[in-house]
């Protein structure tokens, strides 16, 4: 029997969220971020969020708009622009709390939540300032002896990376069916499937909704990584990762990303960006982006 | 500049390549343009068993020296010139590096005499004067496998007495953890635009500290000491960093067709 039809609009998804929640956002840096869902949060009155992310413009936008209490990340970067300017500004102004972990620790925290264990042990992080500065991190002593030839036997202390339990996860996939079975294309799944399983409720936006029977035709079997058992809602959002990259469907819109990055420089730039791209619905956003593209194209044709 | 003229950037690339000597079947994972050029030079010459990252999601296994891809290619050429041997999305990279089969060369906004590295923030971390990259993979890299550093702008602002935030851990932090916990820790080499450094000296506690290994041709030890914000160990017989061989020079020109190295380290 077909699964339930879980198709929602981006605004429907946001209506399921609440202020104060811990929200995990998939993707990596400025790569395959569920940007249409992030914009829906920006249009809402949600506030006081804790955001868990391999951060990119998702984190920067939410910080710039004052939606964030705390960011838990392995980094926040726009890739081609190494430092995310709005996250950087928020950190320097002290307007958000931050937990900055080693990148691999974030994977373990998500995996722990997905497996419903309270922590996973990690060597990554030991000896660095991560456990000293992030005050909620503890170590755990191995119950098993470690025997290294030539060294005294010890019970090793490892970092106990706490489960990153998410109230909700937002991820963007290339293809999904209407009930939440989803597939990624390209070369890296990132941690999207872990975000989904670490969350009480997961919402998947996708480039295209296809019939369940088509999934194995549009993606290799090994890319069918997210199951409807773990998914609460599906949003069909063509171009939903824009301006981050979503290969093979599309690359990063670098010109647009530069325009976004400039919003950290002044309130005027932010207000203009907000008016043009954030205070409009999805169709309005896409029309505006298309307008920019055509303008750039005709300029290119003139020169 | 004629193509067969040897530049400071070439010397840096060779010094970076030398950091990977002896690594064998390991993932050579330099980050940044000059480190990439140096790492690929090693793979194309004296360290042919190295595996290479494509900078994204695969491990490349070049089948001959000239199959080691050039850097700075556009996306189509980048994909066309890679001989892929392994799928390496980020989660797999963590597995690979936690297993230890990797030698990374990272940058450092600050580095101290014990090899502690900072890329996270300048000032107090809780509200930094300048937010930088975050910790990224530095803690996990340094506790799990060999790490080296590349610094294109050797100055007392980079080579500091104490780093503001410890991302990659140095030898004093490793010593505090004890020999078992730190058994995979090795900071092998620091290469800068002025010279090459290792941790072959020790302080009074017996903890390894940074030592001058060689100075690049045209640079004096005094210049390096002047440009370093902590007391460097300086052996009596500091030699010059070696020049590329003819074969290496030919590979360097092939690996860096757009001259990225010279842009990063201009001729002095």
Interface residues (C-beta under 8 A of the other chain):
Chain A: X28 X73 X74 X75 X76 X77 X82 X83 X87 X88 X91 X92 X93 X94 X100 X101 X102 X103 X104 X105 X107 X122 X123 X124 X125 X126 X127 X128 X129 X130 X133 X146 X148 X151 X152 X154 X156 X157 X187 X188 X189 X190 X191
Chain B: X56 X57 X58 X87 X89 X90 X91 X94 X97 X98 X120 X121 X125 X126 X127 X128 X129 X130 X131 X132 X133 X134 X135 X136 X137 X138 X139 X140 X142 X143 X144 X165 X166 X167 X168 X169 X173 X174 X176 X177 X178 X179 X180 X181 X182 X183 X184 X185
